[in-house]
Amino acid sequence: MTRIRLLILAATALLSACATLPRPSPPSVAVRVAFDRDRITGVEARGAGADDPVRIASISKLITALGVMRLVEAGTLDLDSDVSRWLGWALRNPAFPDRPITLRLLLSHTSSLKDDVDYAIPLGKTLRETLADPKAWDAEHPPGSFFRYGNINFPVVASVMEAATGERFDRLMARLVFQPLTIDACFNWTTCSDAAVARAVTLRDEKGAVTRDDLKDKRPDCPVLSPDPACDLSHYVPGSNGALFSPQGGARISAAGLARIGQMLLKDGEGFLSSASVALLIGPEWRFDGTNGDTEKGYYCTYGLAVHSLATPSCKDDPFGDGARRIGHSGEAYGLRSDLWVDRASGRGVAYFVTAVPADAPKGRSAFTAAEEALAR
């Protein structure tokens, strides 16, 4: 009896010790919001809610393009002028000095800029300095002739927006896009509400390590990349470095917020943009013809002004697998995959994101990851 009692006590002690061991890394967060023109039709969520903001990665490009089109409609910008007129210096591919760069080319990734330079330009540096590096440019294809997806295009776009208005990009986007659409969203957390900051989704990699936005209910001390801990933005000159607030990927927005943008697109602008501006966004500006761009293994085959079109024949750009034409954008960064797609013919759309996705995650039947395809329905 004594021996049995000792065994029981030992087993109890072992179980108690196991209970204090670190738990496995948290599972990935996933949120999916389905919608039609007028309402949310379904929400699926694991680890976060439909109203919880996340760094949405490259869907930020579509959001930035909405701001551009608002300025175009106001007559502040136009799509086909040389952007040098706003920047105050000549933006040129050194291999093609006679070819102007326009917002249309920048938004459609046909500007001849490349991501062979660091597009995360810190406070105190300028866009002009970065683009003086010949590595930033495609020396083989003139502007307007070749599609190459490049984040670097969007710091230029943001610089043009700032220079034309005199406003900082983050504040400009709040005024032009988020406030009119009544979305509690922001770039780099500066203009989001305190409630949104408290609901921030922390990004993690597949091992559970934090990769971004472990805010602990507090805004970042410095909202931009800065070598100086003081992070003094008071002397920043709008237009000199549009990269600061990450126009290419730094929007913090919820899946429900993305759905609100999707509904606006389904309603042909809904008073936020004219139907003509929505048509310009969708395009397409570029469609792969076999030689005129880098499709990234069939991922990009049809593209507008920061609007990606799906289900191009003979391509691999259909994560839904039904052949229906959808428009929107996707995102990938810091272990996150995100998507916003609307089918304007059926009047339905979906917004979703999933975290902790490995960089080498397996593909599905399309060029998209299996993790995204599981939510693309």
Secondary structure as GFF3:
##gff-version 3
##sequence-region A 1 377
A	DSSP	alpha_helix	2	19	.	.	.	ID=ss1
A	DSSP	beta_strand	30	36	.	.	.	ID=ss2
A	DSSP	beta_strand	40	46	.	.	.	ID=ss3
A	DSSP	beta_strand	54	55	.	.	.	ID=ss4
A	DSSP	alpha_helix	59	73	.	.	.	ID=ss5
A	DSSP	alpha_helix	84	87	.	.	.	ID=ss6
A	DSSP	alpha_helix	103	107	.	.	.	ID=ss7
A	DSSP	alpha_helix	127	131	.	.	.	ID=ss8
A	DSSP	three_ten_helix	134	136	.	.	.	ID=ss9
A	DSSP	alpha_helix	153	165	.	.	.	ID=ss10
A	DSSP	alpha_helix	169	173	.	.	.	ID=ss11
A	DSSP	pi_helix	174	178	.	.	.	ID=ss12
A	DSSP	beta_strand	186	187	.	.	.	ID=ss13
A	DSSP	alpha_helix	194	198	.	.	.	ID=ss14
A	DSSP	beta_strand	203	204	.	.	.	ID=ss15
A	DSSP	beta_strand	210	212	.	.	.	ID=ss16
A	DSSP	beta_strand	251	253	.	.	.	ID=ss17
A	DSSP	alpha_helix	255	266	.	.	.	ID=ss18
A	DSSP	alpha_helix	275	282	.	.	.	ID=ss19
A	DSSP	beta_strand	286	287	.	.	.	ID=ss20
A	DSSP	beta_strand	302	303	.	.	.	ID=ss21
A	DSSP	beta_strand	308	309	.	.	.	ID=ss22
A	DSSP	beta_strand	327	333	.	.	.	ID=ss23
A	DSSP	beta_strand	336	343	.	.	.	ID=ss24
A	DSSP	beta_strand	348	354	.	.	.	ID=ss25
A	DSSP	alpha_helix	370	373	.	.	.	ID=ss26
###
